[in-house]
Amino acid sequence: MISRLLALLLCMTALLPAYQVILPKDPSDTELTAVKELAKYLPLLSKEEPKIGIAERQTEHPAIHVGRSAEALEVFGLSDWNELQPDEVLYRVTDDGDLWIAGEGPRGTIYAVYEMLEREYGVRFLTADDEYIPQAEKFSLPAIRTFHRYASPFIVRTAAYDLVRKGGPAFICKTRTNSFMASYPEWGGQDGIIGFVHTFDQFLPGEKYFAAHPEWYAQHDGKREAGPYNQVCLTNKEMRQELVKIVRQQLRQNPTYHFISVSQNDNQRYCQCDECNAFVQAHGNQTDLLLDCVNEVADAIAEEFPSVYVDTLAYNYTRQPPKSISPRKNVAIRYCTIEAHSFFPLDSEQNQALFQEMNAWRTIANKMLIWNYLTDFSKYYLPHPNWHVIEQDTRFFRECRAINIFQQGSHNCSGRIADLADLRVYLTSRLLWNPDLNAKDLFQEFCDLHYGPAAPYVRLYLDTVTALVRKHPDALDTCYAINTASWISDEELADLWARLFQGVKALESDPVHGPRMAIAALPLTMALMERQELLLASPEKRLAPLQDVDPVALTKWCEETLALAENDGLSEGRDSAGYWLNKLYGLHAHRLVLPPVPCAGNTPAELDGQPCWAWNMEDLGRLSLNSPGTVTLADDANAVDGKAFRMPCTHHEWYVQARNLPRATFDVYLEIRCDIKAGCKAEGPVISFGNYPAGPYVDGKVTADQIAGPEYKLVKVGRSDFTKANYFYCAPVVNPNAEWIWIDRLIVTNPTDAEGRPLDPPEE
């Protein structure tokens, strides 16, 4: 204990402290973290920079008491700390001027420090690297008899943006979201969901159980199969007993969690066996059957884990409420809103079906969880004007008695380019902590403090896109939209972009606010550039706001701003910025930008002498491994890099999809081979491939006899316009004689633009 206090003192301003910090007799690691944060920020609040130090006992007033001591219980009028709600915060200034700070559980005291700094001193934690700290002439503790006690209505609060996770533990704590913290016990750790979601395969993996217990797994189309793309047989009693055993083990290993997920895998292959069909017919629907199983688990763990909720999904084929079986009190229903019209509140006319379902669930379930979707997963960067929805929906979640909210934004990449992502994190996390906050006030506060002189331009953007989408109740507003055409016209887009870009030019010499303004303008600029016809015409034929725009220079500006934002992906599939930029350079700069990391290896003899570029499929971006086991990256000594993609000739799904394509028209080739089953003849079609949606589509023209054997053969796909491609795909053809299709490299040569002019020079 002494060494921990000594280490703490060394990192604080401890010379003749003006304010003593009094800790409990045996402070926790998180209480020590709370003191470090307090000692960091209090000296910044005034020009006199008060000295803060630790004392073993109080020698004078005022003093600052941090943590859950026996004395603090009396000060806060509590008989037991267990009276507090999860993450509840408290602070009070007593008549002698002392400040007392404490909170529930491992995080509450740290949260209480930040809550006090915000409420009493006006501190604002805007982003991970931008904080507003007002500075007074003199420092003083809050006024005598100041008292604040608060707990969020939501036990678990997740603003699922990569900016939160990348911000580190201090920033995560400042947002008062309590996910992404498993690796930081000194900051309070994580209060999430054991298993998170789709846990049947996690808890009952087929590789462990299927051989001995195939009857535990769903029968679909007359066959029982295991794995994440199948389900379990919910009426099987032995499976339920094993599931209960595993859930108990998980809870004992994770004693700080309030939730454990017992939920279906992410597919619709529910069991069709006689027992499951009979249960559904007798009781109502698939939701009834799922709840019957989950209730049995919940009953089994209720006594040992009275504060734990068993979480299950209202999603896909279980989204509809049950007909006859109600969830137990310790079962929480996680409702997923993926089908919602995301530009409109859940209680709007556009979302009445979901609204009615959620109202039905709130009368059935004791507690609910919500998985909500806030972004465009196809293109994180596209303007996604749901700003006016977040506050209203968050309050509706509270009305539904939801206690765990997962607000899913650009969760895995893209950083600050995801349509004002910093503002989204601020707005979303503040409302999760306190749904009664006013969104307009939060917008104003963030814009003024973070964007400074750029704030009028950012507010112009926010007000305009919100007004435009309200004018279009039929807007294409899913979380997978591929453009903005359904809610903003060419003229409106050009006009708004020109006004927003005035802010970029006005602030380009400002070292702080200039980059922020540029990143704020990037989403709308990228949306403009994607409407390529607006800038391909000669200047005099363009819309008036665009007549002076140099598209090559604007493409270069986009490239520089993407780099400035340290972007690591543009979509949930992590499509790269290079993928987006190389099409624009091909269109406007008449040059080819090739994806990075071309495959090493010799040019095939058939193409010798031609300039060509080759990649394995993984190098070209996203490999769509939609079904584990149906495609693998396997060792192959005959492949150029010693590995190739292998698919069984038992299905026809497009599981290999190369998305990071060079933007030009090419002669396209594949290096492929196939394995023939023992005793079978090499005959019949074995592979299909093509450029989706531009073509050509090749299916059945490549036969087993052409590519059978261990050596790779070069097959010409044809001449293909990749500027129109979403992706290049490969798929097997069902062939009873063939076992595997192997794909080594995609090779392109002879690049030209849409008018047939050679693109030169290519950039590698």
C-alpha positions in Angstrom: 0.0 0.0 0.0 2.8 2.4 0.9 4.5 1.9 -2.4 1.3 2.6 -4.3 0.8 5.8 -2.4 4.4 6.8 -2.9 4.1 6.2 -6.7 1.0 8.3 -6.6 2.6 11.1 -4.8 5.5 11.2 -7.2 3.1 11.9 -10.1 1.3 14.7 -8.3 2.2 18.3 -7.4 2.9 17.6 -3.8 5.0 20.5 -2.4 3.2 22.0 0.6 -0.2 20.9 -0.6 -3.0 23.5 -0.2 -5.5 20.7 -0.5 -5.2 17.4 1.2 -6.7 14.3 -0.4 -7.8 11.7 2.1 -8.2 8.1 0.8 -9.9 5.1 2.4 -7.7 3.0 4.6 -7.1 0.5 1.8 -8.0 2.2 -1.4 -8.7 0.3 -4.6 -6.7 0.7 -7.8 -9.6 2.6 -9.3 -9.8 5.0 -6.3 -6.1 5.7 -6.8 -6.8 6.4 -10.5 -9.6 8.8 -9.5 -7.2 10.7 -7.3 -4.6 10.9 -10.1 -7.2 12.4 -12.4 -8.4 14.9 -9.7 -4.8 15.9 -9.1 -4.3 16.4 -12.8 -7.2 18.6 -13.4 -7.7 20.7 -10.3 -4.4 22.7 -10.8 -5.5 23.5 -14.3 -8.7 25.3 -13.2 -7.1 28.5 -12.0 -4.1 30.6 -12.6 -2.8 30.0 -9.1 -2.5 26.3 -9.7 -3.4 24.8 -6.3 -1.1 22.1 -4.9 -2.8 18.8 -4.3 -1.3 16.1 -2.1 -2.2 13.0 -0.1 -2.5 12.8 3.6 -3.0 9.7 5.8 -5.3 11.7 8.0 -7.0 15.0 7.9 -5.1 17.9 9.6 -7.1 20.9 8.3 -10.1 22.0 6.3 -11.0 22.0 3.6 -9.9 18.6 2.4 -11.0 16.3 -0.4 -12.1 12.8 0.5 -12.0 10.3 -2.3 -13.4 6.8 -2.2 -15.8 4.5 -0.4 -14.7 4.9 3.3 -16.9 4.2 6.3 -17.0 8.0 7.0 -18.2 8.6 3.4 -21.1 6.3 4.0 -22.3 8.6 6.8 -21.7 11.8 4.8 -23.8 10.5 2.0 -26.5 9.1 4.3 -26.1 5.5 3.2 -26.1 2.4 5.3 -24.4 0.3 2.7 -22.7 0.9 -0.6 -24.9 -1.8 -2.1 -27.7 0.7 -2.0 -26.2 2.5 -5.1 -27.2 1.7 -8.6 -24.5 0.5 -11.1 -22.0 3.3 -11.8 -23.8 5.7 -9.5 -21.9 8.9 -8.6 -21.9 11.1 -5.6 -20.2 14.2 -4.4 -21.0 16.5 -1.5 -19.5 19.6 0.2 -20.1 19.5 4.0 -20.5 22.4 6.3 -16.8 22.4 7.1 -16.0 22.9 3.4 -14.7 19.4 2.8 -15.4 17.8 -0.6 -16.5 14.1 -0.6 -16.4 12.1 -3.8 -17.4 8.4 -4.2 -19.3 6.1 -6.5 -20.6 2.6 -7.0 -18.4 -0.3 -8.0 -15.1 0.0 -9.7 -15.9 2.9 -12.0 -18.2 5.1 -10.0 -15.6 7.1 -8.1 -13.7 7.9 -11.3 -17.0 8.9 -13.0 -17.8 11.1 -9.9 -14.5 13.0 -10.4 -15.4 13.8 -14.0 -19.0 14.6 -13.2 -17.8 17.1 -10.6 -15.3 18.7 -13.0 -18.1 19.1 -15.6 -20.9 20.3 -13.4 -19.0 22.5 -11.0 -16.2 23.9 -13.1 -17.5 23.7 -16.7 -14.8 21.2 -17.9 -15.8 19.5 -21.2 -14.1 16.4 -22.5 -14.8 16.9 -26.2 -12.5 14.4 -27.9 -9.6 12.2 -26.8 -7.2 15.1 -27.6 -9.4 18.2 -27.1 -10.6 19.3 -23.7 -12.1 22.6 -22.6 -10.9 23.7 -19.2 -12.0 27.1 -18.0 -9.5 28.9 -15.9 -10.4 31.2 -13.0 -8.2 33.7 -11.2 -8.4 31.8 -7.9 -9.3 28.2 -7.1 -11.9 27.1 -4.6 -13.8 23.9 -4.0 -17.6 23.9 -4.8 -19.9 25.8 -2.4 -20.8 24.5 1.0 -23.9 22.1 0.8 -23.3 21.3 -2.8 -24.7 17.8 -3.4 -25.0 15.7 -6.5 -26.1 12.1 -6.8 -26.8 10.5 -10.1 -27.1 7.1 -11.9 -27.7 6.6 -15.6 -30.8 4.6 -16.4 -28.6 2.4 -18.6 -26.4 -0.1 -16.8 -24.2 -0.7 -19.9 -23.7 2.2 -22.3 -21.8 1.6 -25.6 -21.0 4.3 -28.1 -19.6 1.8 -30.6 -17.2 4.1 -32.5 -13.5 3.2 -33.1 -12.7 6.7 -31.9 -13.8 5.7 -28.4 -11.7 2.6 -28.3 -8.7 4.3 -29.8 -9.1 7.2 -27.3 -7.8 4.9 -24.5 -9.1 4.2 -21.0 -9.1 7.8 -19.8 -11.2 9.0 -22.7 -13.5 6.0 -22.4 -14.1 6.8 -18.8 -14.7 10.5 -19.6 -17.5 9.5 -22.0 -19.0 7.4 -19.2 -19.4 4.5 -21.6 -18.3 1.2 -20.0 -17.4 -1.0 -22.9 -13.9 -1.4 -24.5 -12.4 -1.5 -21.0 -11.6 -5.2 -20.4 -7.8 -4.5 -20.5 -7.9 -1.6 -18.0 -8.8 -2.9 -14.5 -7.2 0.2 -12.9 -9.8 2.3 -14.8 -12.7 0.1 -13.7 -12.7 -2.6 -16.3 -15.7 -3.4 -18.4 -19.3 -4.0 -17.8 -20.4 -5.8 -21.0 -22.1 -8.9 -22.0 -20.4 -12.3 -21.5 -20.2 -13.7 -25.0 -21.6 -10.5 -26.4 -23.9 -12.0 -29.1 -24.7 -15.1 -31.2 -23.4 -17.4 -28.4 -24.9 -20.8 -29.3 -21.8 -21.6 -31.4 -19.5 -20.0 -28.8 -20.8 -22.0 -25.9 -21.6 -25.2 -27.8 -19.0 -25.3 -30.6 -19.5 -28.1 -33.1 -15.9 -29.1 -33.2 -16.2 -30.0 -29.5 -19.6 -31.6 -29.3 -21.0 -32.5 -32.7 -19.3 -35.9 -33.2 -20.7 -37.2 -29.9 -24.0 -35.3 -29.9 -25.3 -34.5 -33.4 -28.8 -34.4 -32.0 -27.9 -31.2 -30.1 -27.8 -29.3 -33.3 -30.5 -28.0 -35.6 -32.0 -30.2 -38.2 -32.5 -28.2 -41.4 -33.6 -29.6 -44.7 -33.4 -33.1 -43.1 -29.8 -32.8 -42.0 -28.2 -31.8 -38.7 -25.1 -29.5 -38.9 -23.1 -27.4 -36.4 -21.2 -24.2 -36.7 -22.0 -20.4 -36.6 -24.1 -20.7 -39.8 -26.5 -23.2 -38.2 -28.4 -23.3 -34.9 -28.9 -25.7 -31.9 -31.9 -27.9 -31.3 -33.7 -26.0 -28.6 -35.9 -28.8 -27.4 -33.0 -31.2 -26.7 -32.9 -31.6 -22.9 -29.2 -32.8 -22.8 -28.2 -29.7 -24.8 -30.0 -27.5 -22.3 -28.2 -29.1 -19.4 -24.8 -28.6 -21.0 -25.7 -25.0 -21.8 -26.7 -24.3 -18.2 -23.3 -25.8 -17.1 -21.4 -23.6 -19.5 -23.3 -20.5 -18.5 -22.5 -21.1 -14.8 -18.8 -21.5 -15.7 -18.8 -18.3 -17.6 -20.4 -16.3 -14.8 -18.0 -17.7 -12.2 -15.1 -16.6 -14.4 -16.5 -13.1 -15.0 -17.9 -12.0 -11.6 -18.2 -8.3 -12.5 -20.5 -8.6 -15.4 -24.3 -8.0 -15.2 -25.2 -9.8 -18.5 -24.6 -13.0 -20.3 -25.8 -13.7 -23.8 -27.7 -16.9 -24.6 -28.6 -16.1 -28.1 -29.1 -17.6 -31.6 -26.4 -17.6 -34.2 -26.6 -15.0 -37.0 -28.7 -17.0 -39.6 -32.2 -18.3 -40.1 -31.5 -22.0 -40.0 -33.6 -22.8 -36.9 -34.3 -26.4 -36.1 -37.1 -28.1 -38.1 -37.1 -31.4 -36.2 -40.4 -33.0 -35.2 -40.0 -31.9 -31.5 -39.2 -28.3 -32.3 -41.9 -28.0 -34.9 -44.5 -29.5 -32.5 -43.4 -27.0 -29.8 -43.8 -24.0 -32.1 -47.2 -25.2 -33.3 -48.4 -25.7 -29.8 -47.0 -22.5 -28.3 -46.9 -19.8 -31.0 -43.7 -19.0 -32.9 -39.9 -19.4 -32.9 -39.6 -16.7 -30.2 -41.6 -18.9 -27.8 -39.2 -21.8 -28.3 -36.1 -19.6 -27.8 -37.6 -18.1 -24.6 -38.5 -21.5 -23.2 -34.8 -22.6 -23.5 -33.5 -19.2 -22.2 -35.9 -19.3 -19.3 -34.6 -22.7 -18.2 -31.0 -21.3 -18.1 -32.2 -18.2 -16.2 -34.0 -20.2 -13.6 -30.9 -22.4 -13.1 -28.6 -19.5 -12.4 -30.9 -17.1 -10.6 -30.1 -18.1 -7.0 -26.3 -18.1 -7.4 -26.2 -14.9 -9.6 -29.1 -12.7 -8.5 -27.8 -9.5 -10.1 -27.2 -11.1 -13.6 -29.5 -10.9 -16.5 -29.6 -13.6 -19.2 -29.7 -11.7 -22.5 -31.3 -13.1 -25.6 -32.1 -11.6 -29.0 -35.3 -10.2 -30.5 -33.7 -10.3 -34.0 -34.4 -11.8 -37.4 -36.8 -14.7 -36.9 -37.2 -14.0 -33.1 -37.9 -10.3 -33.5 -41.7 -10.7 -33.2 -43.0 -11.0 -29.6 -43.9 -14.4 -28.2 -47.4 -15.7 -28.3 -47.6 -17.7 -25.0 -44.2 -17.7 -23.2 -43.0 -14.7 -21.3 -39.4 -14.1 -20.3 -38.4 -14.6 -16.7 -37.6 -11.5 -14.6 -33.9 -12.2 -15.0 -34.1 -12.5 -18.8 -33.5 -9.3 -20.7 -34.6 -9.0 -24.3 -32.1 -7.4 -26.7 -34.2 -5.8 -29.5 -32.3 -5.0 -32.7 -33.4 -2.1 -34.9 -31.5 -3.0 -38.1 -34.6 -2.7 -40.3 -35.4 0.8 -39.0 -35.5 3.9 -41.3 -32.6 5.5 -39.5 -33.3 9.1 -40.6 -36.6 9.1 -38.6 -37.4 8.4 -34.9 -38.6 5.0 -34.0 -42.0 6.4 -33.1 -42.4 8.0 -36.5 -44.7 6.9 -39.3 -41.8 5.3 -41.2 -41.0 3.0 -38.2 -44.4 2.0 -37.0 -43.9 -1.7 -37.3 -40.8 -1.7 -35.1 -42.4 0.8 -32.7 -45.4 -1.5 -32.2 -43.1 -4.5 -31.7 -41.0 -2.6 -29.1 -44.1 -1.5 -27.2 -45.3 -5.1 -27.2 -41.9 -6.3 -25.9 -41.8 -3.6 -23.1 -45.1 -5.0 -21.7 -43.8 -8.6 -21.8 -40.1 -8.2 -20.7 -39.0 -7.1 -17.3 -35.9 -5.4 -18.9 -34.8 -4.8 -22.4 -31.5 -4.2 -24.2 -31.2 -2.3 -27.4 -28.9 -2.8 -30.4 -29.3 0.4 -32.4 -27.7 1.4 -35.7 -26.4 5.0 -36.2 -24.2 4.9 -39.3 -23.9 3.8 -42.9 -21.9 0.6 -42.8 -21.4 0.5 -46.6 -19.8 3.9 -46.6 -19.0 5.3 -43.1 -18.0 8.6 -44.7 -21.3 9.4 -46.4 -23.4 12.1 -44.8 -26.0 10.3 -42.7 -28.4 12.9 -41.3 -30.0 11.2 -38.3 -28.8 13.9 -35.9 -32.4 14.8 -34.9 -33.2 11.2 -34.1 -30.6 10.2 -31.5 -32.0 12.2 -28.5 -35.6 11.1 -29.1 -34.8 7.5 -29.6 -32.5 7.4 -26.5 -35.4 8.6 -24.4 -37.7 6.0 -26.0 -35.2 3.3 -25.0 -35.5 4.5 -21.4 -39.3 4.3 -21.7 -38.9 0.7 -22.8 -37.0 0.0 -19.5 -33.9 -0.8 -21.5 -30.8 -1.1 -19.3 -28.2 -1.8 -21.9 -27.8 0.3 -25.0 -25.4 -0.6 -27.9 -25.3 2.4 -30.2 -23.4 1.0 -33.2 -21.6 3.5 -35.3 -18.3 3.3 -37.3 -17.1 0.7 -34.8 -14.1 -0.9 -36.5 -12.3 1.8 -38.6 -12.5 5.2 -40.3 -11.9 7.4 -37.3 -12.8 11.0 -37.7 -13.9 10.8 -41.4 -17.2 9.0 -40.5 -19.5 12.0 -40.9 -18.5 14.2 -38.0 -17.6 11.2 -35.9 -16.2 13.3 -33.0 -19.5 15.1 -32.6 -21.4 11.8 -32.9 -19.3 10.3 -30.1 -19.9 13.4 -27.9 -23.7 13.5 -28.6 -24.2 9.7 -28.3 -22.2 9.2 -25.1 -23.6 12.2 -23.3 -27.2 11.1 -24.0 -26.4 7.6 -22.9 -25.2 8.9 -19.6 -28.1 11.3 -19.2 -31.0 11.1 -21.7 -32.5 14.3 -20.4 -29.7 16.4 -21.8 -30.8 18.7 -24.7 -29.2 17.6 -28.1 -29.3 21.2 -29.5 -27.4 22.4 -26.5 -24.8 19.6 -27.0 -24.5 20.5 -30.7 -23.9 24.1 -29.9 -21.5 23.4 -27.1 -19.4 21.0 -29.1 -19.3 23.2 -32.3 -18.4 26.3 -30.4 -15.7 24.7 -28.3 -14.2 22.2 -30.8 -14.6 23.9 -34.1 -14.2 27.5 -32.9 -14.3 29.8 -35.9 -15.4 26.8 -38.1 -18.5 26.4 -36.0 -20.8 28.4 -38.2 -19.9 26.3 -41.2 -20.4 23.0 -39.3 -23.8 24.2 -38.0 -24.8 25.2 -41.5 -24.0 21.6 -42.6 -25.9 20.1 -39.7 -29.0 22.3 -40.1 -29.1 21.9 -43.9 -28.8 18.1 -44.1 -31.3 17.7 -41.3 -33.8 20.0 -43.0 -33.3 18.2 -46.3 -33.9 14.7 -45.0 -37.1 15.9 -43.3 -38.4 17.0 -46.7 -37.9 13.4 -48.0 -40.0 10.9 -45.9 -39.3 8.3 -48.6 -35.5 8.7 -48.4 -33.3 5.6 -48.8 -32.2 5.7 -45.2 -31.0 2.2 -44.3 -27.7 1.6 -42.6 -26.4 0.2 -45.9 -27.1 3.1 -48.3 -24.7 3.4 -51.2 -25.4 7.1 -52.1 -27.2 10.2 -50.9 -29.4 10.7 -54.0 -32.7 10.0 -52.2 -32.5 13.0 -50.0 -30.3 15.6 -51.6 -30.5 16.7 -55.3 -27.5 17.6 -57.4 -28.3 21.3 -57.1 -28.7 21.1 -53.3 -25.5 19.1 -52.9 -23.4 21.5 -55.1 -24.8 24.6 -53.2 -24.2 23.1 -49.7 -20.7 21.9 -50.6 -19.7 25.2 -52.0 -20.8 27.0 -48.8 -19.2 24.4 -46.6 -15.9 24.5 -48.5 -15.7 28.3 -48.0 -15.0 27.3 -44.4 -12.1 25.1 -45.5 -10.6 27.9 -47.5 -11.1 30.5 -44.8 -9.4 28.4 -42.2 -6.7 26.6 -44.1 -4.0 28.6 -42.4 -5.4 28.0 -38.9 -3.2 25.1 -37.5 -5.8 24.0 -35.0 -9.2 24.6 -36.6 -8.1 24.3 -40.2 -7.6 20.5 -40.1 -10.9 20.1 -38.1 -12.8 22.1 -40.7 -11.2 20.1 -43.5 -12.2 16.7 -41.9 -15.7 18.0 -41.2 -16.1 19.0 -44.9 -14.7 15.7 -46.2 -17.9 13.5 -46.1 -19.9 16.0 -48.2 -16.9 16.4 -50.5 -16.7 12.7 -51.0 -20.4 12.5 -51.7 -20.0 15.2 -54.3 -17.1 13.4 -56.0 -19.1 10.2 -56.2 -21.6 12.0 -58.4 -18.9 12.0 -61.1 -21.1 13.5 -63.8 -21.2 16.8 -61.9 -17.4 17.4 -62.5 -16.7 15.5 -65.7 -18.4 18.1 -67.9 -16.5 21.1 -69.0 -16.6 24.0 -66.5 -19.2 26.1 -68.4 -21.6 23.2 -68.5 -21.5 22.5 -64.8 -23.8 23.7 -62.0 -22.8 27.3 -61.1 -21.2 26.4 -57.7 -18.9 23.9 -59.4 -17.7 25.9 -62.4 -14.4 26.9 -60.8 -13.6 23.5 -59.3 -10.5 21.7 -60.5 -11.5 18.0 -60.0 -7.9 16.8 -60.0 -7.0 19.3 -57.3 -10.1 18.4 -55.3 -9.2 14.7 -55.5 -5.7 15.6 -54.2 -7.3 17.5 -51.4 -9.4 14.5 -50.5 -6.3 12.3 -50.5 -4.4 14.7 -48.2 -7.4 15.1 -45.9 -7.9 11.3 -45.7 -4.2 11.0 -44.7 -4.6 13.9 -42.2 -7.4 12.0 -40.5 -5.2 8.9 -40.3 -8.0 7.0 -42.0 -7.8 3.2 -41.7 -10.9 2.2 -43.7 -14.0 3.6 -45.4 -16.5 1.0 -44.6 -17.3 -1.9 -42.2 -15.5 -4.1 -44.8 -12.5 -1.8 -44.4 -12.5 -0.7 -48.1 -9.4 1.4 -48.4 -9.0 5.1 -49.3 -6.9 4.0 -52.2 -9.8 2.0 -53.6 -11.9 5.2 -53.5 -9.2 7.5 -54.8 -7.9 5.5 -57.7 -11.2 5.7 -59.6 -11.2 9.5 -59.3 -7.6 9.8 -60.5 -8.5 7.6 -63.5 -11.5 9.8 -64.3 -9.9 13.2 -63.8 -6.1 12.9 -63.9 -6.0 10.3 -66.6 -3.7 8.1 -64.6 -3.9 4.7 -62.9 -3.5 4.3 -59.2 -3.0 0.6 -58.3 -3.7 -0.9 -55.0 -0.7 -1.4 -52.7 1.2 -4.7 -52.1 1.1 -6.3 -55.5 1.9 -10.0 -55.4 5.6 -11.0 -55.8 6.2 -13.5 -58.5 7.0 -14.0 -62.1 4.7 -12.9 -64.9 3.0 -15.9 -66.5 4.8 -17.0 -69.8 1.6 -16.3 -71.8 1.8 -12.6 -70.8 5.5 -12.2 -71.0 6.5 -8.8 -72.4 3.2 -7.1 -71.4 3.1 -4.7 -68.4 0.8 -6.4 -65.9 0.0 -6.4 -62.3 -0.9 -9.4 -60.1 -2.3 -9.8 -56.6 -3.6 -12.6 -54.5 -7.2 -12.0 -53.6 -6.4 -11.1 -50.0 -4.2 -8.2 -51.1 -7.1 -6.6 -53.0 -9.0 -5.8 -49.9 -11.9 -7.6 -48.4 -12.2 -11.3 -48.6 -15.8 -12.3 -48.0 -15.4 -15.3 -45.7 -19.1 -15.5 -45.2 -19.2 -19.1 -44.2 -16.2 -20.6 -42.4 -15.2 -23.9 -43.9 -16.4 -23.1 -47.4 -13.3 -21.1 -48.2 -9.9 -21.1 -46.6 -6.5 -19.6 -47.2 -4.6 -22.9 -47.4 -0.9 -23.9 -47.9 0.0 -24.8 -51.5 3.6 -25.2 -52.5 2.7 -24.4 -56.2 1.1 -21.0 -55.4 3.3 -18.0 -55.9 3.3 -17.0 -52.2 2.9 -20.6 -50.9 -0.8 -20.0 -50.1 -4.0 -19.9 -52.2 -7.7 -19.8 -51.6 -9.5 -23.1 -51.6 -13.2 -23.7 -52.0 -15.1 -27.0 -52.1 -17.2 -27.7 -55.2 -20.3 -28.3 -53.1 -21.9 -24.8 -53.4 -22.1 -21.8 -55.7 -21.8 -18.9 -53.3 -19.6 -15.9 -54.2 -17.4 -16.2 -51.1 -14.2 -14.8 -52.6 -14.8 -11.2 -53.4 -11.9 -8.9 -54.2 -13.1 -5.3 -53.5 -10.0 -3.1 -53.7 -9.8 -3.1 -57.4 -7.7 -0.8 -59.6 -10.0 1.6 -61.4 -9.6 1.1 -65.2 -10.6 -1.3 -68.0 -8.3 -4.3 -68.1 -7.7 -7.7 -69.7 -8.3 -9.9 -66.7 -6.8 -13.3 -65.9 -7.0 -15.8 -63.1 -4.5 -18.4 -62.0 -6.5 -21.4 -60.9 -6.5 -25.2 -60.6 -8.8 -27.9 -59.2 -8.5 -31.2 -57.4 -10.5 -34.2 -58.7 -11.9 -36.8 -56.4 -10.2 -40.2 -56.4 -11.6 -42.5 -59.1 -13.5 -39.6 -60.8 -13.1 -38.2 -64.3 -12.1 -34.6 -64.8 -15.1 -33.2 -66.6 -17.8 -30.6 -66.2 -17.8 -26.9 -65.1 -16.0 -26.1 -61.9 -15.8 -22.4 -61.4 -17.7 -19.1 -62.0 -16.2 -15.6 -61.7 -16.7 -12.1 -62.9 -16.9 -8.4 -62.3 -20.1 -7.5 -60.4 -22.1 -5.8 -61.7 -20.3 -4.9 -64.9 -19.4 -8.3 -66.2 -18.3 -10.3 -67.9 -19.9 -13.2 -66.1 -18.1 -16.5 -66.6 -20.0 -19.7 -65.5 -19.4 -23.1 -66.9 -16.9 -22.2 -69.6 -14.0 -23.4 -67.4 -14.2 -27.1 -67.1 -12.4 -29.6 -64.8 -10.2 -31.0 -67.6 -8.8 -27.6 -68.4 -7.4 -26.9 -64.9 -7.2 -30.3 -63.1 -4.0 -31.1 -61.3 -1.4 -29.5 -59.0 -0.2 -26.8 -61.4 -1.9 -23.5 -61.8 -3.4 -22.6 -65.2 -3.8 -19.1 -66.6 -7.5 -18.5 -67.6 -8.6 -15.3 -69.3 -11.7 -13.8 -67.8 -12.1 -11.2 -70.5 -11.9 -7.5 -70.9 -13.6 -5.8 -68.0 -14.4 -2.3 -66.8 -13.4 -2.2 -63.1 -14.5 1.4 -62.8 -18.1 0.1 -62.7 -17.3 -2.8 -60.4 -18.4 -3.3 -56.8 -16.1 -6.3 -56.6 -14.6 -9.2 -58.5 -16.0 -12.5 -57.3 -15.0 -16.2 -57.6 -17.3 -19.1 -56.8 -17.2 -22.9 -57.2 -19.7 -24.7 -59.4 -21.3 -27.8 -57.8 -19.5 -30.7 -59.5 -19.7 -34.2 -58.0 -16.4 -35.2 -59.6 -14.4 -32.2 -58.3 -13.3 -31.7 -54.7 -11.6 -28.3 -54.5 -11.1 -25.2 -56.6 -7.8 -23.3 -55.9 -7.4 -19.6 -56.7 -3.9 -18.1 -56.6 -3.7 -14.7 -58.3 -5.8 -12.1 -60.1 -3.8 -10.6 -63.0 -4.6 -7.5 -65.0 -3.0 -6.0 -68.1 -3.6 -3.4 -70.8 -5.3 -0.7 -68.7 -7.4 1.9 -70.5 -9.9 4.5 -69.6 -13.6 4.3 -70.5 -12.9 5.7 -73.9 -10.2 3.2 -74.7 -7.2 5.5 -74.1 -4.2 3.9 -72.4 -3.7 5.0 -68.8 -0.1 6.1 -68.4 1.9 6.1 -66.3 0.6 3.5 -63.9 1.6 4.0 -60.2 2.5 1.0 -58.2 
